[in-house]
Amino acid sequence: MNDDASNTRDDPLVRIDGLRVAFGETTVLDGINATIEPGTFVGLVGPNGAGKTTLLRTLNGTQAPEAGTVDVAGERIPALDSKAASRLVATVPQDTAVAFEFDVRQVVEMGRNPHRSRFSGWSDADEAAVERALDRTDTEQFVDRSVSTLSGGERQRVVLARALAQETPLLLLDEPTASLDINHQVRTLELVRDLVRQGKTAVAAIHDLNLAAHYCDELLLLAGGEIRAQGSPESILTETALQEAFDANAVVSQHPVTGSVYVTALPDETAERAQGQETSRSRPERVHVVGGGGTAARHLYVLDAAGYDVSVGALNEGDTDTEAARSLALDVETVEPFAGVDPESCAAVERRIDAADCVVVADVEIGTGNLPNLRAATAADEVVLVEDRPFEERNYVGPAATEVYESLRERARVVESSDVLSAVTDAVDGSSVTDADNAAGGSLSRRPAQPGPEEPDS
């Protein structure tokens, strides 16, 4: 690594200038220019075939460019031999399978190979690096096990430990959340973010835009072999950019819990519906949403994007759902912070429900304060009941709320959050819900509910 004055702490760790990579007659990357600052977590996002993996391979020196330069920490990567490049860049590949029956410690120790010569012994520095890597990834518990006996998520942590043992300034990850369950996805990205906070620089190709938005400091959007944009998730993940790069009809909102950018992909017919609804009908169909505590925000964005005339409430002032409704200029009935739904607000909600073609009841917690919202929904002709959690986990009233909920459930379309839009479309179009539909394993379901616990009012 150069230690000259030109490679100062303020210089970018990674500098890419005029990069072009081709395979035969096919150009994968063309004219790529980018810089990556030290101590940042950069997500590579873009459609399949955009060149994300190719860019990672060029950064670690395993893919030679046809033109342009790639510098890491002031060194020209394509000019370095494999060991020298591996002292600057460590990679966690998408495929974490290990060909031989190595135990976990042996796999992690392989990360020290770039720092050792053929004749050098195992040093105290090597041992310390391996122990630190095992500790950071919580893989000490596996050290005597064969790596082939581990689950996919456990094996990925071991491969990440091997990369950390290399002690490089730059860490590359190729689809680190692919094929992992949500628990291991979050655990992996939390670990990478912690490493970045400690000074590591990470670049990861991530296909899940919402995970990328939540964990990455910057995103680099690749499409058509070019970098379309680089910047904060808020500046990159816009509806226009997603349409141009992914040819996707999507709604971009703010996650009600994390506050991160949140992307919801919509089916193609949603856009057509929104464009043609005004002319095909005398008015847009009306949907009233019962929510609270951020449980309705996603539905509000999706339903509004689909062209429905959406109302919501009653909600407390300052509630996440209230803010989401106001950002969309929706019709929202509110009460004071921490106040219950008073008779006047309840009457206003009942008027909205009476005018609605469908009512959506979100996966909201029910206390004495908002029980009137649930009661008002029983008057609706069409109800979509969102059930991501059993009602007994959300019921803070007891049998009185259970009775109201069950009366709704007997005739509602019971769905998970991902199926709300299709359920509302079926409801306003007059499609019926039958036991045969539910038995066939469709998106609508009727799961047996149990009485909720007697808990303090909220």
C-alpha positions in Angstrom: 0.0 0.0 0.0 1.3 3.4 -0.9 2.1 5.7 2.0 2.9 8.8 0.0 1.3 12.1 0.5 -1.1 11.7 -2.3 -2.9 8.9 -0.4 -4.2 10.9 2.5 -6.9 10.0 5.0 -9.2 12.4 3.1 -8.8 10.5 -0.2 -11.5 8.0 -1.3 -10.7 4.5 -0.4 -12.0 3.3 -3.7 -11.7 5.2 -7.0 -13.1 3.8 -10.3 -12.4 5.8 -13.5 -13.7 4.9 -16.9 -14.2 1.2 -16.1 -15.2 -1.0 -19.0 -15.7 -4.8 -18.7 -16.8 -7.1 -21.5 -17.2 -10.8 -22.0 -16.6 -11.5 -25.7 -18.9 -9.3 -27.7 -21.1 -8.5 -24.6 -20.3 -5.3 -22.7 -21.4 -5.7 -19.1 -20.0 -2.4 -17.6 -19.2 0.6 -19.7 -17.8 4.0 -18.5 -18.2 3.4 -14.8 -17.0 6.2 -12.6 -17.4 6.2 -8.8 -15.7 6.9 -5.5 -16.3 5.3 -2.1 -15.2 7.0 1.1 -13.6 5.2 4.0 -15.9 4.0 6.7 -19.1 3.8 4.6 -21.5 1.0 3.8 -22.4 1.2 0.1 -25.1 -0.9 -1.5 -25.0 -1.9 -5.1 -28.6 -2.1 -6.4 -30.1 -2.7 -9.8 -32.0 -5.2 -11.9 -30.6 -8.7 -12.6 -27.9 -8.5 -15.2 -27.0 -5.0 -14.3 -23.3 -5.9 -13.6 -23.3 -5.8 -9.8 -21.3 -9.1 -9.4 -19.0 -8.1 -12.2 -18.2 -4.8 -10.5 -17.4 -6.6 -7.3 -15.1 -9.0 -9.1 -13.3 -6.1 -10.7 -12.9 -4.5 -7.3 -11.2 -7.6 -5.9 -9.0 -8.2 -8.9 -10.5 -11.5 -10.1 -12.0 -9.8 -13.3 -9.6 -7.8 -15.4 -11.2 -4.7 -17.1 -10.8 -3.9 -20.8 -10.4 -0.3 -20.0 -10.3 2.1 -17.1 -8.8 1.9 -13.6 -9.7 0.6 -10.2 -7.8 1.8 -7.2 -8.2 0.7 -3.6 -6.2 2.5 -0.9 -4.1 4.1 -3.6 -3.1 0.8 -5.3 -4.1 -0.1 -8.8 -5.9 -3.4 -8.2 -5.5 -5.1 -11.7 -1.7 -4.6 -11.4 -1.4 -6.5 -8.1 -0.9 -10.2 -7.7 -3.5 -12.2 -5.9 -2.0 -12.1 -2.5 -1.4 -8.3 -2.6 -4.9 -7.7 -3.8 -6.2 -9.9 -1.0 -4.5 -7.8 1.6 -6.6 -4.9 0.5 -9.9 -6.5 -0.4 -11.8 -9.4 1.2 -14.9 -10.9 -0.4 -17.9 -12.8 1.0 -19.2 -14.7 -2.1 -22.9 -15.4 -2.7 -22.1 -19.2 -2.7 -20.7 -20.0 0.8 -20.3 -23.7 0.2 -16.9 -25.1 1.1 -15.7 -28.0 -1.1 -13.9 -30.0 1.6 -14.7 -31.2 5.2 -12.8 -28.4 6.9 -13.7 -27.5 10.4 -14.7 -23.9 11.1 -11.4 -22.8 12.6 -9.5 -24.0 9.6 -11.9 -22.1 7.3 -11.4 -18.9 9.3 -7.6 -19.4 9.4 -7.6 -19.4 5.6 -8.2 -15.7 5.8 -4.6 -15.2 7.0 -3.1 -16.7 3.8 -2.5 -13.3 2.1 -0.3 -12.3 5.1 1.8 -15.4 5.2 4.6 -16.7 3.0 5.1 -20.3 2.1 7.8 -20.7 4.8 6.4 -18.4 7.6 5.0 -20.0 10.7 1.7 -19.2 12.5 2.3 -15.9 14.4 0.7 -14.3 17.4 -0.8 -11.7 15.0 -2.4 -14.4 12.9 -3.9 -16.0 16.0 -5.2 -12.7 17.3 -6.8 -11.9 13.9 -8.6 -15.2 13.8 -9.9 -14.9 17.4 -11.1 -11.4 16.7 -13.0 -12.6 13.6 -14.6 -15.5 15.5 -15.6 -13.2 18.3 -17.1 -10.5 16.0 -19.2 -13.0 14.1 -20.2 -15.1 17.1 -18.8 -18.3 15.6 -16.5 -19.5 18.4 -19.2 -22.0 19.3 -18.6 -23.7 15.9 -14.8 -23.9 15.8 -14.6 -27.7 16.2 -17.5 -28.5 13.8 -17.2 -29.3 10.1 -18.5 -26.3 8.1 -20.7 -28.7 6.1 -22.8 -29.4 9.2 -23.8 -25.7 9.6 -27.0 -24.1 8.4 -26.8 -21.5 5.6 -26.9 -18.6 8.0 -24.3 -20.1 10.2 -22.0 -20.9 7.3 -22.3 -17.4 6.0 -21.1 -16.0 9.3 -18.1 -18.4 9.1 -17.2 -17.2 5.6 -17.6 -13.6 6.8 -15.3 -14.4 9.7 -12.7 -15.7 7.2 -13.0 -12.4 5.3 -12.6 -10.4 8.6 -9.4 -12.4 9.4 -7.9 -11.0 6.2 -7.9 -7.6 8.0 -8.5 -5.6 4.8 -9.7 -2.0 4.6 -12.4 -3.0 2.0 -15.0 -5.8 2.5 -17.1 -6.9 -0.5 -20.3 -8.9 -0.1 -22.2 -10.5 -3.1 -25.9 -10.8 -2.2 -25.2 -11.5 1.5 -28.9 -12.0 2.2 -29.7 -14.4 -0.6 -31.3 -17.6 0.5 -31.3 -16.6 4.2 -34.4 -16.3 6.4 -35.2 -12.9 7.7 -33.5 -13.5 11.0 -30.2 -14.3 9.4 -30.6 -11.5 6.9 -31.0 -8.9 9.6 -28.2 -10.5 11.7 -25.8 -10.4 8.8 -26.5 -6.8 7.8 -26.4 -5.7 11.5 -23.0 -7.2 11.8 -21.7 -5.5 8.6 -23.1 -2.1 9.8 -21.4 -2.6 13.1 -18.1 -3.3 11.3 -18.5 -0.1 9.3 -19.1 1.9 12.5 -15.7 0.5 13.7 -14.0 1.8 10.5 -14.4 -0.9 7.9 -15.6 0.0 4.4 -18.2 -2.4 2.9 -19.7 -2.7 -0.5 -22.5 -5.1 -0.9 -24.7 -6.2 -3.9 -28.2 -6.3 -2.3 -31.3 -7.3 -4.2 -33.7 -6.4 -1.4 -34.1 -2.6 -1.8 -35.7 -2.2 1.6 -32.9 -3.9 3.4 -30.4 -1.8 1.3 -32.2 1.4 2.2 -32.3 0.6 5.9 -28.6 -0.5 6.3 -26.6 1.3 3.7 -25.1 4.8 4.0 -25.1 5.2 0.2 -26.6 3.3 -2.8 -25.0 2.9 -6.2 -27.7 2.2 -8.8 -26.6 0.1 -11.8 -28.6 -0.4 -14.9 -27.8 -1.1 -18.5 -24.1 -1.4 -17.7 -24.0 2.2 -16.3 -24.2 3.9 -12.9 -27.5 5.7 -13.0 -27.0 7.4 -9.7 -25.0 7.3 -6.4 -26.1 8.9 -3.2 -28.2 8.4 -0.1 -31.1 5.9 -0.2 -33.6 8.7 -0.1 -32.1 10.3 -3.2 -31.7 7.1 -5.1 -34.9 5.2 -4.4 -37.4 7.4 -6.1 -40.4 6.2 -8.1 -39.0 7.7 -11.3 -35.6 6.0 -10.8 -37.2 2.7 -10.1 -39.4 2.9 -13.1 -36.4 3.8 -15.3 -33.9 1.2 -13.9 -36.3 -1.7 -13.0 -39.2 -0.9 -15.3 -41.2 -1.2 -12.0 -44.4 0.3 -10.9 -43.6 1.0 -7.3 -44.6 3.2 -4.4 -41.8 4.8 -2.3 -42.8 5.7 1.2 -41.3 5.9 4.7 -41.3 2.8 6.8 -43.6 3.5 9.8 -41.3 1.9 12.3 -37.7 2.4 11.1 -38.2 5.6 9.2 -36.2 4.3 6.3 -37.2 4.6 2.7 -39.7 1.8 1.9 -40.4 0.4 -1.6 -43.6 -1.4 -2.4 -43.9 -2.9 -5.8 -47.3 -2.9 -7.4 -48.7 -5.1 -10.1 -48.9 -3.5 -13.6 -52.7 -3.4 -13.5 -52.5 -1.0 -10.6 -51.1 1.8 -12.7 -53.7 1.1 -15.4 -56.4 1.2 -12.8 -55.2 4.5 -11.4 -55.1 6.0 -14.9 -58.4 4.7 -16.1 -60.6 4.7 -13.1 -61.8 8.3 -13.4 -63.2 7.7 -16.9 -64.5 4.2 -16.4 -66.6 5.0 -13.3 -68.6 7.9 -12.0 -66.2 8.2 -9.1 -63.2 6.3 -7.6 -64.1 3.6 -5.2 -63.9 4.7 -1.6 -61.9 2.7 1.0 -61.8 3.5 4.7 -58.9 2.3 6.7 -58.9 1.5 10.4 -55.3 1.6 11.8 -53.0 3.1 14.3 -49.4 2.9 15.5 -48.0 2.6 12.0 -50.1 -0.5 11.1 -51.9 1.3 8.3 -49.2 3.4 6.7 -48.2 0.9 4.0 -51.8 0.2 3.1 -52.5 4.0 2.7 -49.6 4.4 0.2 -50.6 1.4 -1.8 -54.3 2.1 -1.9 -53.7 5.7 -2.8 -51.3 4.7 -5.6 -54.0 2.3 -6.9 -56.4 5.2 -7.4 -58.8 4.6 -4.5 -60.4 7.5 -2.6 -58.9 6.7 0.8 -60.0 7.9 4.3 -58.6 6.8 7.6 -59.3 7.1 11.3 -60.0 7.9 13.9 -56.3 8.3 14.8 -54.4 10.2 17.4 -52.6 13.4 16.4 -48.9 12.5 16.1 -49.5 8.9 15.2 -47.3 7.5 12.4 -50.4 6.6 10.4 -51.7 10.2 10.8 -48.5 11.6 9.4 -48.6 9.1 6.5 -52.2 10.1 5.7 -51.4 13.8 5.8 -48.3 13.3 3.5 -50.7 11.8 1.0 -53.4 14.5 1.5 -55.9 11.9 2.5 -59.1 12.4 4.5 -58.2 11.6 8.1 -60.3 11.9 11.3 -58.1 12.6 14.3 -58.4 13.0 18.1 -56.0 14.5 20.6 -52.7 12.6 21.4 -53.4 9.7 23.8 -57.1 10.4 23.8 -59.8 7.8 23.0 -62.3 8.0 20.2 -65.0 10.3 21.5 -68.6 10.2 20.3 -68.2 13.1 17.8 -65.2 11.4 16.1 -66.9 8.0 16.2 -69.9 9.6 14.3 -67.4 11.0 11.8 -65.9 7.6 11.3 -69.3 6.0 10.9 -70.1 8.5 8.1 -66.9 7.6 6.3 -67.6 3.9 6.6 -71.1 4.4 5.4 -69.8 6.1 2.2 -67.0 3.5 1.7 -67.2 0.6 -0.8 -64.8 -1.3 1.4 -63.2 -1.0 4.9 -59.7 -2.2 5.7 -59.0 -3.1 9.3 -55.2 -3.1 9.8 -53.3 -5.4 12.1 -53.9 -2.8 14.9 -53.7 -3.3 18.7 -57.1 -2.7 20.3 -57.6 -1.0 23.6 -60.6 0.8 25.1 -59.6 4.0 23.4 -59.9 2.7 19.8 -62.5 0.0 20.3 -65.1 2.3 18.8 -63.2 2.2 15.5 -63.6 -1.6 15.4 -67.2 -1.5 16.3 -67.9 1.1 13.6 -66.3 -1.2 11.0 -69.0 -3.9 11.7 -71.5 -1.7 9.8 -69.4 -2.0 6.5 -70.8 -4.0 3.6 -67.3 -5.2 2.6 -64.4 -5.7 5.1 -60.8 -6.7 4.5 -59.3 -7.8 7.8 -55.5 -7.8 8.0 -54.2 -10.5 10.3 -50.4 -10.6 10.5 -50.6 -11.5 14.2 -53.3 -13.4 16.1 -55.9 -11.1 17.6 -55.2 -12.4 21.1 -51.8 -10.8 20.9 -53.3 -7.4 20.1 -56.4 -7.5 22.3 -56.0 -5.3 25.4 -59.7 -5.1 26.1 -60.8 -8.8 26.6 -64.0 -10.5 25.6 -65.8 -7.4 24.5 -63.2 -6.8 21.8 -63.1 -10.5 20.9 -66.9 -10.4 20.3 -66.6 -7.4 18.0 -63.6 -8.9 16.2 -65.3 -12.2 15.6 -68.4 -10.6 14.2 -66.1 -8.9 11.6 -64.1 -12.0 10.9 -67.1 -14.1 10.1 -67.8 -12.2 6.9 -64.5 -10.5 6.2 -61.7 -11.2 3.7 -59.0 -12.2 6.2 -55.6 -11.5 4.6 -51.9 -10.8 5.4 -50.5 -7.3 4.7 -49.1 -8.3 1.3 -52.6 -9.3 0.0 -54.5 -6.2 1.0 -54.6 -4.6 -2.5 -55.9 -7.7 -4.2 -58.5 -8.3 -1.5 -59.7 -4.7 -1.8 -59.9 -5.0 -5.6 -62.0 -8.2 -5.3 -64.2 -6.6 -2.7 -65.1 -3.5 -4.7 -65.5 -5.5 -7.8 -68.0 -7.8 -6.1 -66.0 -11.0 -6.0 -67.3 -13.3 -3.3 -65.4 -15.1 -0.6 -66.2 -18.7 -0.2 -65.1 -21.6 1.9 -63.9 -23.3 -1.3 -61.6 -20.3 -2.0 -60.0 -20.6 1.4 -59.7 -24.4 1.2 -57.9 -24.0 -2.1 -55.1 -22.1 -0.4 -55.6 -18.7 -2.0 -54.5 -15.4 -0.5 -57.7 -15.2 1.5 -57.9 -17.3 4.6 -60.1 -17.9 7.6 -58.0 -18.9 10.6 -59.6 -19.8 13.9 -59.3 -17.0 16.4 -59.1 -17.5 20.1 -60.4 -15.2 22.9 -58.0 -12.5 23.8 -56.5 -12.1 27.3 -57.9 -9.8 29.9 -55.3 -7.1 29.9 -55.1 -3.5 31.1 -56.8 -0.9 28.9 -54.5 1.0 26.6 
